[in-house]
Amino acid sequence: MVKTTALLLDLDGTLTDLPINYPRMRARLRNLFRKHGISASFSPLLEGIDSACAKAQAKSGRAAAARLRKEAFAIIDNEEVKAAKLAKPVEGALNLLKLAHTRRMKVAVVSRNCRDCVRTALKRMGAKGKLAIIARDDVKKPKPDPEQVLLALRLLKTKPQGAVLVGDTWHDAEAGSRARIGKVFILGGGRLRKTLKCSAIESLAQLPDLLE
């Protein structure tokens, strides 16, 4: 078996469960775009913003769409950071990070959340040790596109075969699969095993026994 050299971890739903107020966030986004004559549900969230901004560009031009995108992400960032200030580690999260550093594994948090949210949440959780952060701010296309995962591998200077990715959604499984990550574990992801190359686990507490 290939030795695990790097651990790539999702944030929300994996290391912590952020209490993000999505109804309020989506209401704020709908109000913003409604002022410009654009209706959208923003579900899924990031893809919904892309779609709404495309409509804005077709209607009012590229500059107007860029301004709307900036305002929209300011709303999302604001709501995410509010939630991050209340972040608590899930069972097994801090022990997993401690184990990874003890075994000299390189660790990165790869998240669809903004960088300020990730930093705030990790600090609030009491996460220790060296952690690279690859947030949605750092790439053009966040997960499920493999760009974030590939960037993490470059920053950690590690090969995909020796990396383990842990997440909780199909975004994580898809990104890991497309980046050819050695092992992908999805919390509660039994259904995903049929369509994506991943293994299902019930909690982070299981991982220490599964890492080489």
C-alpha positions, 0 to 999 in steps of 0.5 A, a space after each residue: 500500500 502507498 503511505 499516506 503523505 498528505 491529508 486534504 480535509 473539507 471544512 463544513 460538514 467534515 471538521 465542523 458543522 457551521 451554523 450558516 443561516 442559509 435562508 437569510 443568506 438566500 433572501 439577501 441574495 434574492 433582494 440584491 438581484 431583484 433590484 436589478 430585475 433578476 430572479 433566482 433561487 440560489 440553490 445550489 448556492 455558488 452555481 446559482 450566483 454564476 447563473 444570476 450573474 450570467 443573466 446580469 451580464 446579458 442584460 446590463 453588461 460585463 461591468 454591471 455583472 462584475 459589480 453584482 458578483 462582488 456584492 453577492 460574494 460579500 453577502 456570502 462571506 459575511 454570513 459564513 464568517 458569522 457562523 465560523 465564529 461559532 464553530 465547534 470541532 466535530 468528534 474526532 476532528 482535533 484528534 485526527 489533526 494531531 495524529 496527522 502531524 504526529 505522523 508527519 503528514 502534510 495537511 490542507 483544508 480544502 473548502 468551498 467557503 471563503 478564506 476568512 471563514 476557514 481561518 476563523 473557524 479553525 481558530 475557533 475550533 482550536 486547530 493546532 499545527 501547520 495547516 494549508 488553506 485552499 478556499 474558494 477565493 484561491 481558485 476560479 472554479 471550486 469543488 467539484 472542479 479539481 482545481 482546488 485539490 490540484 492546488 493543494 497538492 502543489 502547495 504541499 508538494 505531494 503526489 495524488 497517490 499518497 494523498 487522502 481526501 476527506 469530505 461530506 458531499 459529492 463535490 468532494 468525491 468528484 473533485 478527489 476522483 478527477 484529481 486522481 487522489 489515492 483515497 477519498 473518504 466521504 462521511 455518510 457517503 454510501 450512495 456515492 460509492 456506486 457512481 464515484 470512486 470513494 469509500 464511506 465512513 460514519 465519523 472522523 474517529 474511524 480514519 486513524 485506523 484507515 490511514 497507512 
